[in-house]
Amino acid sequence: ELERWIRFICESRGEPRWSMDSADAHLQTLCKAHFGTGGKRLRGLLPAAIVAEANGPVEAALLFGACVEVIHNGTLVHDDIQDRDELRRGVETLWKRYGIAQALNVGDTLLVAPLFVLLRDPTIEEALRPALTESLAHALSETIRGQVADVELRDQPTANLEMAAAVARGKTAPLFCCALEGAVLLL
């Protein structure tokens, strides 16, 4: 179920469609290549697990969780470029396989498409869409700040464990908190 929603988000398009179909097909191939590397999908599964326990709207929670997971993966694509990581989950990263420019396009798509879907998809009650979208946008903004701190940390001659832990929290906690907040909002 979660994977279906992830594919749906990656394939979502608005109207009118300005880009060429071949470009869109290539973008979808690149998105599938990234998600094909696996991952635990914890951020994506968390909202549905919580909502299911409370007999809430599981399908809406799956969609919201997929949005969180897609954004998380967008940050990973960008992180791989910034860190020059050549492997993710034992597979060549997008930038290594397809170049930095196309990897940036995929990362940007994965950061924006979930917000577009949350604001429009009828699976989510219309009254909840703004709050869920705001939560996700805020979490993304905080995650980016954590990434900025991570990049800055590399230039610190006296970096220590406390600084590294703060960076890790800044990059990891916001999207997990968003998954929890989304579950509560859906209930």
Disulfide bonds with the S-S distance in Angstrom:
none
